[in-house]
Amino acid sequence: MSGPAIRPRIPRPCGVGETSPDRAVSYACDMNPGYVLRRGTPDDSRAAFELGMAAVRDLMTRQNHPLSVEADAFWLVLQPYLSHLATHAAEWWIAEDPSDGSLLGHARSVERMGLFELSELFVRPGAQSEGLGKRLIERAFPLGRGEVRLILATNDVRAVARYYGADTAAWFSMASLTAAPKRTTGDAGDLEVVRATSDDTSIVAELEKTVVGFARHDDYPWLFEQREGYLYRRRGRAVGFSFFSEGGLGPIAALEPADQRSILLHLEGRGHACGFEEVNFQVPTINEVAMRHLLGRGFKIDAPFNLFMSNRPFGQFDRFVAFAPPIVL
């Protein structure tokens, strides 16, 4: 949701100033004296969210897709995962106005085995042409880091240009598909549906590693705590998994693309049974089975598309549906 070869020169701190007894602020060596770069802390989570909302609202307005999301309601949806990110980020950097302590920008990344992903890069509207984004990405997503480098990027042209400079390229788009869930049979065709628990973490991790190439070990405890987990079995063998909640669906993976129809029907039926007003899936557009199935069920593609950008091809995304809301893969 934004958002490593020779490591570039990153500005070394010029000095350290104290804003509280337990928090040091690193001042970036930058010709622009209008901001301070420091590491983010959990106390920054709400302010970083507000900044991100302002940046997304500005982008959507410029693209003639006004954002209709109510900030306080969306905060309640995102807060559990943003709190998780605040303590499990690989890097989190804040650009702060030294005159009043307000946030001018922030960038954050996560690391899973060799997968290094820029989860967020936001700069406050009005400060987006001052080199802040470049400084933040140098800190949060440094060149040379990560076997695979990944950004799920908005289609903002300035940001996309920056991401090409961060050793990633666009391979395909990501579609957000939304609909009011319809009643289904509630099962998953010939697949046995089993409620998964944290005891099944190793099974889910192996499935995700097989499909994507990497497992998200830091995230599984959060997923099992915050979402319903499901395993899908055929003749006793696990062939897929999903995570489901009112706050968001995914990740979802299947060893065989065709099995996604049954998995998606099960999740849509679960959403209907729970009385959800709508369900949303974040689908790689190369996943033709999921795209055609959901469009055939009456799901609509929300504008605009995001871009899947990485330093090289990886994974089997014809059988994968990403985490929603679209912060990370």
DARAHU-V681867 format. One record per residue. N is the residue number from 1. RES is the residue in one small letter. SS is DSSP state (~ for helix, > for strand, _ for the rest). PHI is phi in degrees with one decimal (999 if undefined). BURIAL is 1 if it has 24 or more other ideal C-beta (glycine too) atoms within 12 Angstrom, else 0. Layout:
BEGIN
N;RES;SS;PHI;BURIAL
N;RES;SS;PHI;BURIAL
END
This chain:
BEGIN
1;m;_;999;1
2;s;_;-130.5;1
3;g;_;999;1
4;p;_;999;1
5;a;_;999;0
6;i;_;-101.0;0
7;r;_;-71.4;0
8;p;_;-72.4;0
9;r;_;-71.8;0
10;i;_;-101.2;1
11;p;_;-54.2;1
12;r;_;-80.6;0
13;p;_;-56.7;0
14;c;_;-86.1;0
15;g;>;-179.0;0
16;v;>;-127.4;0
17;g;>;-122.3;0
18;e;>;-99.1;0
19;t;>;-101.4;0
20;s;>;-157.3;0
21;p;_;-58.6;0
22;d;_;-112.7;0
23;r;>;-134.6;0
24;a;>;-97.4;0
25;v;>;-114.6;1
26;s;>;-91.7;1
27;y;>;-88.9;1
28;a;_;-75.2;1
29;c;_;-76.2;0
30;d;_;-138.4;1
31;m;_;-64.1;0
32;n;_;-86.7;0
33;p;_;-84.5;0
34;g;_;-86.7;1
35;y;_;-149.8;1
36;v;>;-121.3;1
37;l;>;-102.0;1
38;r;>;-147.9;1
39;r;>;-75.2;1
40;g;_;-77.8;1
41;t;_;-131.0;1
42;p;~;-54.0;0
43;d;~;-65.9;0
44;d;~;-87.2;1
45;s;~;-60.6;1
46;r;~;-68.2;1
47;a;~;-64.2;1
48;a;~;-66.3;1
49;f;~;-61.7;1
50;e;~;-62.2;1
51;l;~;-63.5;1
52;g;~;-61.5;1
53;m;~;-61.9;1
54;a;~;-63.3;1
55;a;~;-67.7;1
56;v;~;-67.2;1
57;r;~;-60.4;1
58;d;~;-63.6;1
59;l;~;-62.0;1
60;m;~;-64.7;0
61;t;~;-65.6;0
62;r;~;-64.3;0
63;q;_;-95.3;0
64;n;_;63.4;0
65;h;_;-129.4;0
66;p;_;-51.9;0
67;l;_;-79.8;0
68;s;_;-103.7;0
69;v;_;-71.4;0
70;e;_;-85.8;0
71;a;~;-60.0;0
72;d;~;-64.1;0
73;a;~;-67.5;0
74;f;~;-69.5;1
75;w;~;-59.9;1
76;l;~;-62.4;0
77;v;~;-72.7;0
78;l;~;-85.0;1
79;q;~;-53.1;0
80;p;~;-58.4;1
81;y;~;-76.4;1
82;l;~;-64.6;1
83;s;~;-65.6;1
84;h;~;-63.0;1
85;l;~;-62.1;1
86;a;~;-60.9;1
87;t;~;-106.7;0
88;h;~;-120.5;1
89;a;_;-68.3;1
90;a;_;-72.0;1
91;e;>;-143.4;1
92;w;>;-146.0;1
93;w;>;-123.4;1
94;i;>;-116.0;1
95;a;>;-103.6;1
96;e;>;-123.3;1
97;d;_;-76.8;1
98;p;_;-67.8;1
99;s;_;-77.0;0
100;d;_;-139.0;0
101;g;_;78.5;0
102;s;_;-73.9;1
103;l;>;-82.9;1
104;l;>;-101.6;1
105;g;>;-175.4;1
106;h;>;-156.6;1
107;a;>;-142.7;1
108;r;>;-142.4;1
109;s;>;-135.8;1
110;v;>;-127.0;1
111;e;>;-134.1;1
112;r;>;-127.5;1
113;m;_;54.2;0
114;g;_;-98.0;0
115;l;>;-93.5;1
116;f;>;-112.4;1
117;e;>;-122.6;1
118;l;>;-80.5;1
119;s;>;-85.8;1
120;e;>;-147.5;1
121;l;>;-148.8;1
122;f;>;-133.2;1
123;v;>;-125.3;1
124;r;_;-61.0;1
125;p;_;-52.8;1
126;g;_;98.6;0
127;a;_;-118.2;1
128;q;_;-88.0;1
129;s;_;-121.0;0
130;e;_;-111.2;0
131;g;_;79.8;1
132;l;~;-65.2;1
133;g;~;-58.6;1
134;k;~;-62.6;1
135;r;~;-64.5;1
136;l;~;-67.2;1
137;i;~;-69.8;1
138;e;~;-61.8;1
139;r;~;-80.8;1
140;a;~;-85.5;1
141;f;_;-139.5;1
142;p;_;-65.8;1
143;l;_;-59.2;1
144;g;_;91.6;0
145;r;_;-104.0;1
146;g;_;99.4;1
147;e;_;-64.6;0
148;v;>;-122.1;1
149;r;>;-109.5;1
150;l;>;-135.4;1
151;i;>;-138.5;1
152;l;>;-93.8;1
153;a;>;-101.2;1
154;t;_;-68.0;1
155;n;_;-93.4;1
156;d;_;-63.9;1
157;v;~;-64.7;0
158;r;~;-66.8;1
159;a;~;-67.3;1
160;v;~;-61.0;1
161;a;~;-59.7;0
162;r;~;-66.1;1
163;y;~;-70.5;1
164;y;~;-63.4;0
165;g;~;-71.7;1
166;a;_;-96.9;1
167;d;_;65.0;1
168;t;_;-132.3;1
169;a;>;-138.5;0
170;a;>;-79.0;1
171;w;>;-107.0;1
172;f;>;-162.8;1
173;s;>;-103.2;1
174;m;>;-116.8;1
175;a;>;-106.7;1
176;s;>;-100.4;1
177;l;>;-114.0;1
178;t;>;-132.2;1
179;a;>;-163.2;1
180;a;_;-71.1;0
181;p;_;-68.0;1
182;k;_;-97.8;1
183;r;_;-66.1;0
184;t;_;-130.1;1
185;t;_;-68.3;0
186;g;_;90.0;0
187;d;_;-102.9;0
188;a;>;-130.5;1
189;g;_;61.6;1
190;d;_;-84.6;0
191;l;>;-90.8;1
192;e;>;-82.9;0
193;v;>;-95.6;1
194;v;>;-125.8;1
195;r;>;-67.9;0
196;a;>;-92.9;1
197;t;_;-127.4;0
198;s;~;-60.3;0
199;d;~;-65.4;0
200;d;~;-96.7;1
201;t;~;-54.6;1
202;s;~;-64.3;0
203;i;~;-68.3;1
204;v;~;-61.8;1
205;a;~;-61.5;1
206;e;~;-68.0;1
207;l;~;-63.3;1
208;e;~;-67.4;1
209;k;~;-63.8;1
210;t;~;-64.2;1
211;v;~;-83.1;1
212;v;~;-94.1;1
213;g;_;105.7;1
214;f;_;-144.8;1
215;a;_;-106.5;1
216;r;_;-108.7;1
217;h;~;-59.3;0
218;d;~;-67.5;1
219;d;~;-93.4;1
220;y;~;-60.7;1
221;p;~;-57.5;0
222;w;~;-65.0;1
223;l;~;-60.9;1
224;f;~;-71.6;1
225;e;~;-79.1;0
226;q;~;-98.8;1
227;r;_;-134.0;1
228;e;>;-75.2;1
229;g;>;-104.0;1
230;y;>;-134.3;1
231;l;>;-109.2;1
232;y;>;-119.8;1
233;r;>;-121.3;1
234;r;>;-128.5;0
235;r;_;51.5;0
236;g;_;85.0;0
237;r;>;-101.9;0
238;a;>;-70.7;1
239;v;>;-121.3;1
240;g;>;-174.5;1
241;f;>;-149.1;1
242;s;>;-153.5;1
243;f;>;-127.5;1
244;f;>;-140.7;1
245;s;_;-163.6;1
246;e;_;-66.1;1
247;g;_;-76.5;1
248;g;_;160.1;1
249;l;_;-111.8;1
250;g;_;97.2;1
251;p;_;-71.5;1
252;i;>;-136.1;1
253;a;>;-144.6;1
254;a;>;-137.6;1
255;l;_;-68.6;1
256;e;_;-120.0;1
257;p;~;-53.0;1
258;a;~;-61.6;1
259;d;~;-69.3;1
260;q;~;-64.4;1
261;r;~;-58.5;1
262;s;~;-66.4;1
263;i;~;-65.6;1
264;l;~;-67.0;1
265;l;~;-63.1;1
266;h;~;-60.2;1
267;l;~;-69.6;1
268;e;~;-63.4;1
269;g;~;-62.7;1
270;r;~;-65.3;1
271;g;~;-62.3;1
272;h;~;-64.5;0
273;a;~;-63.6;0
274;c;_;-84.6;0
275;g;_;77.8;0
276;f;_;-67.5;1
277;e;_;-69.4;0
278;e;_;-155.8;1
279;v;>;-128.0;1
280;n;>;-134.9;1
281;f;>;-120.9;1
282;q;>;-101.3;1
283;v;>;-115.8;1
284;p;>;-60.3;1
285;t;_;-68.1;1
286;i;_;-80.5;0
287;n;_;-84.8;1
288;e;~;-66.5;0
289;v;~;-63.9;1
290;a;~;-66.6;1
291;m;~;-60.9;1
292;r;~;-67.1;0
293;h;~;-62.7;1
294;l;~;-67.5;1
295;l;~;-62.5;0
296;g;~;-67.6;0
297;r;_;-88.2;1
298;g;_;95.7;0
299;f;_;-70.5;1
300;k;>;-110.7;0
301;i;>;-83.4;0
302;d;>;-82.1;1
303;a;>;-87.0;0
304;p;>;-96.1;1
305;f;>;-71.5;1
306;n;>;-98.2;1
307;l;>;-113.9;1
308;f;>;-91.5;1
309;m;>;-120.2;1
310;s;>;-149.2;1
311;n;_;-78.7;1
312;r;_;-161.7;0
313;p;_;-63.9;0
314;f;_;-160.2;1
315;g;_;72.1;1
316;q;_;-119.6;1
317;f;~;-87.1;1
318;d;~;-81.4;1
319;r;~;-139.7;1
320;f;>;-140.5;1
321;v;>;-124.6;1
322;a;>;-80.9;1
323;f;_;-63.8;1
324;a;_;-128.5;1
325;p;_;-62.6;1
326;p;_;-76.7;1
327;i;_;-101.0;1
328;v;_;-132.6;1
329;l;_;-63.6;1
END
